Amino acid sequence: MKTYSTREAAKKLGITGVALGRYINLGKVMPPQQTISVGNKQIHAWTDEEIERVRKLLPKIANGRKTRYQKQKNKPQATKPVPRKKKN
């Protein structure tokens, strides 16, 4: 069974390794069970099944930040027009 590093798994998912690491740290994505120790560091070993599990979660968590235009679209619109001053 082939395993991938977090950076390789992120590349297969179409996101950056930093983004995948952030999702793991925030608890939005569970890291794989298997880890490999390299010196002082722990590297997660991702399998194809775990990558597919994360791929199904991505649409739910990928765009957690709202842009200005999304906020404006979600605001309720005023029902009455604003009265204007008449020119003399």
C-alpha positions in Angstrom: 0.0 0.0 0.0 1.5 3.3 -1.1 1.5 6.2 1.4 1.9 9.9 0.8 3.3 12.8 2.9 1.0 15.6 3.9 2.4 17.8 1.1 1.9 15.1 -1.5 -1.6 14.4 -0.2 -2.4 18.1 -0.4 -1.2 18.2 -4.0 -3.5 15.3 -4.9 -6.4 17.2 -3.2 -5.6 20.4 -5.2 -4.8 22.5 -2.1 -1.5 23.6 -0.5 0.3 21.7 2.2 -0.1 24.7 4.5 -3.9 24.7 4.0 -4.1 20.9 4.8 -1.9 21.4 7.9 -4.2 24.3 9.0 -7.3 22.1 8.6 -5.6 19.4 10.7 -4.6 21.9 13.5 -8.1 23.4 13.6 -9.6 20.0 13.9 -11.6 20.2 10.6 -9.7 17.2 9.2 -8.6 14.2 11.2 -4.9 13.3 10.5 -4.1 9.7 9.5 -3.3 7.2 12.1 0.0 6.2 10.7 2.9 8.6 11.4 6.6 8.2 10.6 9.3 9.7 12.8 12.1 11.5 11.0 14.5 13.0 13.5 12.5 15.3 15.7 9.6 15.5 13.4 6.4 13.4 12.9 5.3 13.0 9.3 1.7 11.8 8.6 1.5 8.9 6.1 -1.7 9.3 4.0 -3.2 6.4 2.2 -5.5 6.7 -0.9 -8.6 6.0 1.2 -7.7 8.7 3.7 -7.1 11.2 0.9 -10.6 10.4 -0.6 -12.2 10.8 2.8 -10.7 14.3 3.0 -11.7 15.0 -0.6 -15.4 14.5 0.4 -15.0 16.9 3.3 -13.3 19.7 1.4 -16.4 21.3 -0.2 -17.8 21.8 3.4 -14.7 23.4 4.8 -12.7 24.9 1.8 -14.2 28.4 1.8 -14.8 29.2 5.4 -13.9 32.9 4.8 -16.5 35.1 3.3 -15.6 37.8 0.9 -17.1 41.3 0.8 -19.4 40.4 -2.0 -20.8 37.3 -0.3 -21.5 39.3 2.8 -23.4 41.9 0.7 -25.4 39.3 -1.1 -26.5 37.8 2.2 -27.7 41.1 3.7 -31.4 41.7 3.6 -32.5 44.4 1.2 -34.5 47.3 2.3 -38.2 47.1 1.2 -38.8 50.8 0.9 -36.7 53.2 -1.2 -34.8 55.8 0.7 -36.5 59.2 0.5 -34.4 61.8 -1.3 -34.3 65.6 -0.8 -36.0 67.6 -3.4 -33.9 70.2 -5.3 -35.2 73.7 -5.3 
